[in-house]
Amino acid sequence: LSVSPFQAKSCICHMCGAHLNRLHSCLYCVFFGCFTKKHIHEHAKTKRHNLAIDLLYGGIYCFMCQDYIYDKDMEQIAKEEQRKAWKLQAFTPTVVSHYQCTMTGIGEKYSTWEPTKRELELLRHNPKRRKITTNCTIGLRGLINLGNTCFMNCIVQALTHTPLLRDFFLSDRHKCEMQSPSSCLVCEMSTLFQEFYSGHRSPHIPYRLLHLVWTHARHLAGYEQQDAHEFLIAALDVLHRHCKGDDNGKKANNPNHCNCIIDQIFTGGLQSDVTCQVCHGVSTTIDPFWDISLDLPGSSTPFWPLSPGSDGSVVNGESHVSGTTTLTDCLRRFTRPEHLGSSAKIKCSGCHSYQESTKQLTMKKLPIVACFHLKRFEHSAKLRRKITTYVSFPLELDMTPFMASSKESRMNGQYQQPTDSLNNDNKYSLFAVVNHQGTLESGHYTSFIRQHKDQWFKCDDAIITKASIKDVLDSEGYLLFYHKQFLEYE
């Protein structure tokens, strides 16, 4: 049941070569297969090898029962072998992959839940089990507005419905090491998740959360209306600072080099390539990001019209109507080469002199949750206004065209669709949308939240109402939250 770190690194799916996607090993022969992509299922069906073991958790899956086998003896063996793996990993910490260390807890001594006598008594007196059905509303709960705090409420709704963040907090993964847990924002978020998924229907009053935000992000303190995007970034920053990554945090495989849950989920890597126009030498830097801010038509920044036109074509799941701007258009503009001009010359390391250059941004590493900020609020010396341009955004988004690896497919800033666009790792599903109604001086924030796979609800502070997919896609859109499809556990 145990796999050494040296063996774990070499364990890959025999069909697709991936080492993620819940790798399982056949117990009849030497075969590794992805559970998520059902490669181990295909092997079991073809060979009639009906037992396989999860290489990360040690659970045994029966393909005849279509479920994991829960046997006391097998679980005890798994515990013993896991203890051996912990000891072995202590001597070779750098060999185990980042994904295995951070997303599954290998090497972190999390004990399994054992019910207490009191809990066993409660279970005996309450034999009915709460079942999560397709129309279940557990997890949906309104938030009281504490005085212009709709900007906070809509972000809280988005965070509490982020699949992997929900799984983290509901499995008690946070271990507070602050001297005063009452001042820890992560502890408060953990309590908030418990409140949201407790089944209570009455609106929650997030006064403790507001107090902690005011304490740790003083620029947001006060009862005046704040910007939801600014609150999101501030909240992620405080959560990141209050989280504790593991001992190998500085070696984590993300641009922030941190293993805390915030960086695991929200941090991506943005690649900037600056090309000298004389010697064509390229200078590359990679910076971390928690969100991508996108310019809109109608702003003072020139917007390059990239839409295919009014031919009714569909790109990235978005229907193009004449004059309609799409999220794909905004991403194309964001990742197009930009000529920096003679007023912004850089010193080229190849020419050893200042030369004109071009700059291009692409995605080097995608986060699990991709947040897109549509820049609707324009502040300049001459004007302050809100941009109300409608932007069409899809339910499903493929980020492959905007990856650094796809740069060679770009010609003159126009992306040419590659023949191989079946990279599931780059595909996302929309799960939350934050909207702003009103003007810069007077406005209100609401959000749409996805419950299960196809149910949507509108969250307007304390009021939660059912919404249609059309309601969501027709909304103006300010912050768009997408989750990697292959990591969603709904």
C-alpha positions in Angstrom: 0.0 0.0 0.0 3.0 2.4 0.3 4.8 4.2 -2.4 8.1 5.7 -1.7 8.8 9.3 -2.9 11.2 8.0 -5.5 8.5 5.6 -6.8 5.7 8.2 -6.5 7.5 10.5 -8.9 7.7 7.8 -11.5 4.1 6.8 -11.2 2.2 8.1 -14.2 -0.9 7.1 -16.0 0.0 4.5 -18.6 -2.6 6.0 -21.0 -2.0 9.8 -20.9 1.2 10.1 -19.0 -0.2 12.5 -16.3 0.7 12.1 -12.6 -2.4 14.0 -11.4 -6.1 13.2 -11.8 -6.3 10.8 -8.8 -3.9 8.1 -10.0 -4.8 4.5 -9.1 -2.9 1.3 -9.4 -4.4 -2.0 -10.5 -4.1 -4.7 -7.9 -4.0 -7.5 -10.5 -1.1 -6.2 -12.7 1.4 -3.4 -13.0 -0.8 -0.6 -14.4 -1.3 3.0 -13.3 -4.4 4.9 -14.6 -6.2 8.2 -14.0 -9.4 8.0 -12.0 -10.6 11.4 -13.1 -10.2 10.7 -16.8 -11.5 7.1 -16.3 -8.3 5.5 -17.7 -8.2 3.1 -14.8 -11.9 2.3 -15.4 -11.2 1.4 -19.0 -8.4 -0.9 -17.9 -10.7 -2.6 -15.4 -13.4 -3.1 -18.0 -11.0 -4.5 -20.6 -8.9 -6.7 -18.4 -11.7 -7.5 -15.8 -9.3 -6.4 -13.1 -11.9 -5.0 -10.6 -9.7 -3.8 -7.8 -7.4 -0.8 -7.7 -5.7 1.3 -5.1 -5.7 5.1 -4.8 -1.9 5.9 -4.6 -2.4 9.1 -2.6 -4.8 7.9 0.1 -4.5 4.1 0.1 -8.2 3.5 -0.5 -9.2 0.4 -2.5 -11.8 0.8 -5.2 -14.1 -2.0 -6.4 -15.3 -1.4 -10.0 -18.1 -4.0 -9.6 -19.5 -2.1 -6.6 -18.4 1.3 -8.1 -17.3 2.4 -4.7 -14.4 2.4 -2.3 -14.1 -0.6 0.1 -14.2 0.4 3.8 -12.6 -2.4 5.7 -11.1 -2.0 9.2 -8.1 -4.3 8.5 -7.4 -2.6 5.2 -7.6 0.9 6.8 -5.2 -0.2 9.5 -2.7 -1.4 6.9 -3.1 1.9 5.1 -2.3 3.8 8.3 0.8 1.8 9.0 2.1 2.2 5.5 1.3 5.9 5.5 3.4 6.3 8.7 6.3 4.6 6.9 5.9 7.0 4.0 6.0 10.0 6.4 9.3 8.7 7.9 10.8 8.1 4.4 9.6 11.4 3.1 11.4 13.2 6.0 14.7 12.2 4.4 13.7 13.0 0.8 11.3 16.0 1.0 12.2 17.5 -2.4 11.4 14.4 -4.5 7.7 14.3 -3.9 5.8 16.4 -6.4 4.3 19.7 -5.3 0.8 18.6 -6.2 1.0 15.5 -4.0 2.5 17.4 -1.0 0.1 20.3 -1.1 -3.2 19.2 -2.4 -3.5 15.8 -0.8 -1.6 16.1 2.5 1.1 13.5 2.0 3.8 14.2 4.6 1.3 16.2 6.7 0.2 14.1 9.6 -3.6 14.6 9.5 -5.4 11.9 11.5 -8.6 10.4 10.4 -11.8 11.4 12.2 -12.8 9.0 15.0 -16.2 9.7 16.6 -16.3 10.4 20.3 -18.6 8.6 22.7 -20.8 11.7 22.7 -20.9 11.8 18.9 -21.7 8.0 18.7 -24.6 8.7 21.1 -25.9 11.5 19.0 -25.7 9.3 15.9 -27.7 6.6 17.6 -30.4 9.0 18.6 -30.5 10.6 15.1 -30.5 7.8 12.6 -31.6 10.0 9.7 -28.8 11.2 7.5 -28.8 14.5 5.7 -28.6 13.8 2.0 -27.3 16.3 -0.5 -29.8 16.3 -3.4 -29.8 18.2 -6.6 -32.2 20.8 -5.3 -30.5 21.1 -1.9 -29.9 24.6 -0.7 -27.3 23.9 2.0 -24.5 26.4 1.6 -26.8 29.2 0.5 -27.2 31.8 3.2 -27.8 35.5 3.1 -25.6 38.1 4.7 -26.8 41.2 6.6 -25.6 44.5 5.3 -23.8 46.2 8.1 -23.8 49.6 6.5 -22.6 49.8 2.9 -20.9 46.4 3.2 -22.5 44.8 0.1 -18.9 45.0 -1.4 -17.8 42.5 1.3 -20.9 40.3 1.2 -20.6 39.6 -2.5 -17.0 38.5 -2.2 -17.8 36.3 0.8 -20.4 34.6 -1.3 -17.9 33.9 -4.0 -15.3 32.6 -1.6 -17.6 30.3 0.3 -18.7 28.7 -3.0 -15.2 28.2 -4.3 -15.1 24.3 -4.6 -11.6 23.6 -3.3 -11.6 26.4 -0.7 -14.9 24.9 0.6 -13.4 21.4 0.8 -10.3 22.8 2.7 -12.3 24.6 5.4 -15.0 21.9 5.8 -12.4 19.3 6.4 -10.8 21.3 9.2 -7.4 21.7 7.4 -6.6 25.0 9.0 -4.2 24.9 11.9 -3.9 28.3 13.5 -0.4 29.2 14.8 -1.1 32.9 15.6 -0.6 34.0 19.2 -4.2 35.3 19.2 -6.6 33.1 17.2 -9.3 35.7 17.7 -7.4 38.0 15.4 -6.8 35.3 12.7 -8.9 36.0 9.5 -8.4 32.4 8.4 -10.0 31.1 11.7 -12.9 33.5 11.0 -13.3 32.2 7.5 -13.3 28.7 8.8 -16.2 29.6 11.2 -17.9 31.4 8.3 -17.9 28.1 6.2 -19.3 26.2 9.2 -22.1 28.8 9.4 -22.8 28.7 5.7 -23.0 24.9 5.5 -24.8 24.3 8.8 -28.2 24.3 7.2 -29.4 27.4 9.0 -31.6 29.6 6.8 -31.6 32.9 8.7 -29.2 35.5 7.3 -25.7 35.5 8.9 -24.3 38.7 10.5 -20.6 38.9 9.5 -19.7 41.5 12.1 -16.5 39.7 13.3 -15.3 39.3 9.7 -15.8 43.1 9.1 -14.0 43.9 12.3 -11.0 41.7 11.3 -10.9 43.3 7.8 -10.9 46.8 9.3 -8.1 45.7 11.7 -5.8 44.1 9.1 -6.7 46.2 6.0 -7.1 49.7 7.5 -7.6 51.3 4.1 -11.0 49.5 4.0 -12.1 50.7 7.4 -15.2 52.9 7.7 -18.8 52.7 6.6 -18.4 54.3 3.2 -18.9 52.1 0.1 -15.7 50.3 -1.0 -14.6 48.6 -4.2 -15.4 44.8 -4.3 -12.2 44.1 -6.3 -10.1 46.0 -3.9 -11.7 44.1 -1.0 -11.0 40.7 -2.8 -7.3 41.5 -3.2 -7.0 42.8 0.4 -8.9 39.7 1.8 -6.6 37.3 -0.2 -3.6 39.1 1.0 -4.6 38.9 4.7 -5.6 35.3 4.4 -2.3 34.5 2.7 -0.4 36.2 5.6 -2.5 34.4 8.3 -2.2 31.0 6.7 0.6 28.7 7.5 2.2 26.8 4.6 4.1 23.6 5.2 7.9 23.5 6.0 8.7 23.4 2.3 6.7 26.5 1.5 9.5 28.4 -0.1 10.0 25.5 -2.5 6.4 25.5 -3.6 5.8 25.3 -7.4 3.9 28.5 -7.7 5.1 32.1 -8.4 4.6 33.2 -4.8 6.6 30.2 -3.6 4.1 29.5 -0.8 2.1 26.4 0.0 -0.8 28.1 1.8 -4.3 27.3 0.6 -4.7 30.8 -0.9 -1.6 30.4 -3.1 -2.5 26.9 -4.0 -5.9 28.0 -5.4 -5.6 31.6 -6.5 -2.0 32.2 -7.6 -1.0 32.0 -11.2 2.1 33.1 -13.1 2.1 35.9 -15.7 4.9 35.8 -18.2 6.2 39.1 -19.7 8.4 38.8 -22.8 10.2 42.0 -23.9 11.7 41.7 -27.4 14.4 44.1 -28.7 13.4 45.4 -32.1 17.1 45.5 -33.3 18.6 42.1 -32.2 15.3 40.4 -31.4 16.7 39.3 -28.0 14.0 38.4 -25.5 14.0 39.2 -21.8 11.4 37.1 -19.8 10.1 37.6 -16.3 7.3 35.7 -14.5 5.2 37.5 -11.8 2.5 36.1 -9.5 -1.1 37.2 -9.9 -4.3 36.6 -8.0 -6.5 38.1 -10.8 -6.3 39.5 -14.3 -7.6 43.1 -14.9 -9.0 43.6 -18.4 -9.5 46.9 -20.3 -12.9 47.5 -21.9 -14.1 49.3 -25.0 -15.2 52.8 -24.1 -12.3 53.5 -21.7 -9.6 56.1 -22.5 -7.2 53.2 -23.2 -7.4 52.4 -27.0 -9.1 49.1 -27.5 -8.1 46.9 -30.4 -11.3 45.4 -32.0 -10.7 41.7 -32.1 -14.2 40.3 -32.4 -14.7 38.0 -35.5 -17.6 40.2 -36.5 -21.3 39.5 -37.1 -20.9 36.1 -38.8 -22.6 34.3 -35.9 -19.5 32.3 -35.1 -18.8 30.9 -31.7 -15.4 31.3 -30.1 -14.6 29.8 -26.7 -18.3 29.1 -26.1 -19.3 32.8 -26.7 -21.8 33.8 -29.4 -20.6 36.8 -31.3 -23.2 39.4 -32.2 -22.3 42.5 -34.2 -20.8 45.1 -31.9 -20.6 42.7 -28.9 -17.4 42.5 -26.9 -16.5 39.1 -25.5 -14.3 38.0 -22.6 -12.2 36.3 -25.3 -11.7 39.7 -27.0 -10.5 41.2 -23.8 -8.1 38.3 -23.2 -6.8 38.6 -26.7 -6.1 42.3 -26.2 -4.4 41.6 -22.9 -2.1 39.0 -24.5 -1.3 40.8 -27.8 2.2 42.2 -28.5 2.5 45.9 -27.6 5.0 48.2 -29.1 6.5 50.3 -26.3 7.6 53.1 -28.5 10.6 55.5 -28.6 9.6 57.1 -25.3 9.9 53.8 -23.4 13.2 52.4 -24.6 14.9 49.7 -22.6 18.5 48.8 -22.3 19.0 45.6 -24.3 21.4 43.1 -22.8 22.3 42.0 -26.3 22.8 45.4 -27.9 24.2 47.0 -24.7 22.2 50.1 -25.6 18.7 51.5 -25.3 16.4 50.2 -28.0 12.8 50.2 -28.9 11.0 47.0 -28.0 7.7 45.1 -27.9 6.1 43.6 -24.8 3.8 40.6 -24.7 2.0 39.1 -21.6 0.9 35.4 -21.6 -0.1 32.9 -18.9 2.9 30.8 -17.8 1.0 29.0 -15.0 -2.8 29.0 -14.6 -4.3 29.2 -11.1 -7.1 26.8 -10.0 -9.4 29.7 -9.7 -9.1 32.3 -12.4 -10.6 35.7 -11.5 -11.1 38.3 -14.2 -11.6 41.9 -13.2 -13.4 44.0 -15.9 -12.1 47.5 -15.4 -15.4 49.3 -15.2 -14.3 52.2 -13.0 -12.0 54.7 -14.7 -10.1 57.2 -12.6 -7.9 59.7 -14.3 -6.8 63.3 -13.9 -9.5 64.4 -16.4 -12.5 62.2 -15.6 -14.0 59.7 -13.1 -16.7 57.5 -14.6 -18.2 54.0 -14.8 -17.9 52.0 -18.1 -21.1 50.1 -18.8 -20.0 48.3 -21.9 -21.7 44.9 -22.1 -19.2 42.0 -22.2 -20.3 38.5 -23.2 -18.7 35.8 -21.0 -19.1 32.0 -21.3 -20.0 29.3 -18.9 -17.0 27.3 -20.0 -13.6 28.9 -20.8 -10.5 27.4 -22.5 -7.4 29.3 -21.6 -5.1 27.4 -23.9 -4.9 30.2 -26.5 -3.5 32.6 -23.9 -0.8 30.3 -22.6 2.9 31.1 -23.1 3.2 27.7 -24.8 0.7 29.0 -27.5 2.7 32.1 -28.4 4.0 30.5 -31.6 0.5 30.2 -32.8 0.0 34.0 -32.7 0.5 36.1 -35.8 0.3 39.8 -35.7 -1.6 39.7 -32.4 -4.3 37.4 -33.9 -4.6 34.0 -32.3 -4.7 31.0 -34.8 -6.6 28.1 -33.3 -4.2 25.1 -32.9 -5.1 21.7 -34.1 -4.6 20.2 -30.6 -6.9 22.2 -28.3 -7.9 19.3 -26.1 -5.9 20.3 -23.0 -8.4 19.7 -20.1 -6.0 21.3 -17.6 -6.7 24.7 -19.1 -10.5 24.4 -19.1 -12.6 26.3 -16.6 -16.2 26.5 -15.4 -17.9 29.7 -14.3 -19.1 29.5 -10.7 -19.5 33.1 -9.5 -20.2 36.6 -10.9 -20.1 39.9 -9.0 -22.1 42.8 -10.5 -22.3 46.5 -9.7 -25.4 48.6 -10.3 -25.4 52.4 -10.2 -22.7 55.0 -10.6 -19.3 55.7 -9.1 -20.8 57.9 -6.4 -23.8 55.7 -5.6 -24.0 52.0 -6.3 -24.7 48.5 -5.0 -23.0 45.1 -5.4 -24.8 41.8 -5.9 -23.5 38.4 -6.9 -24.6 35.2 -8.8 -23.5 31.9 -7.2 -23.5 28.5 -8.8 -25.0 25.8 -6.6 -24.2 22.2 -7.9 -23.6 22.0 -11.6 -26.5 24.0 -13.2 -28.3 25.8 -10.4 -27.7 29.5 -10.0 -28.8 31.9 -7.3 -28.7 35.7 -6.9 -27.3 37.0 -3.6 -28.4 40.5 -2.7 -27.1 40.8 0.9 -29.7 39.0 3.0 -31.9 38.0 0.1 -31.2 34.8 -1.9 -33.3 34.2 -5.0 -33.3 31.5 -7.7 -31.7 32.7 -11.0 -31.5 31.4 -14.5 -28.4 30.9 -16.5 -29.7 33.6 -18.8 -29.9 36.0 -15.9 -26.2 35.3 -15.2 -24.9 35.6 -18.7 -27.0 38.7 -19.4 -25.6 40.5 -16.4 -23.1 43.3 -16.8 -20.2 41.5 -15.0 -17.6 43.1 -12.8 -15.7 40.2 -11.3 -15.9 36.7 -13.0 -14.8 33.6 -11.1 -13.8 30.5 -13.0 -12.7 27.1 -11.5 -10.5 24.5 -13.2 -12.9 21.8 -14.4 -10.9 18.7 -13.6 -10.5 19.8 -9.9 -14.2 20.5 -9.2 -15.8 18.0 -6.9 -19.4 18.7 -7.1 
